[in-house]
């Protein structure tokens, strides 16, 4: 029997923004960073991500420095404000409806993102998705809080395939036992798009749009007025 598995990228796919970038911008307003230098480096990393040249280990170390320094209580309070003032305002009803459509059909639904688990776990919860594959942050053995390093395989580029395969293996499944769909906007996710049964280029960047048209993949403009599939 074939099970149905639906995977969603998060940033610019289910939400019309980059949650990691916006979280860093938000914490800058709280005085966690030197705004000029941090924003300069943050913008540089974001351009590297779009160009497909990002060193994910270097970026996560940079992006979580203030998070690590602030500690759990301050960080979690700040994230609650971030959810209320930024994320909840960005979640659109058609994105919720798409997730709920797959859940109602009985699909196993996962969000698979290259943004770290601290930033994205509450966002996945807001979508009603308990299954999240995100970059896992290592913890200091003494404090129990994050230390700026990545634990395990980062769910970034080819690492997304690895992490989904681990998820399947833990449930006694293989790729050929699931009918899989993956929604993504980014060429960084090409490996996983090529792996699934049904790739869906969602709000795609220009390079992915061109590739999807060439290969006959579905294209979903989720944030347009009619959210049409083509």
Beta strands, then each sheet from edge to edge (+ up, - down):
strand 1: 3-8
strand 2: 108-116
strand 3: 132-139
strand 4: 146-151
strand 5: 178-184
strand 6: 198-202
strand 7: 218-220
sheet 1: 4+ 3- 2- 1- 5- 6- 7-
end
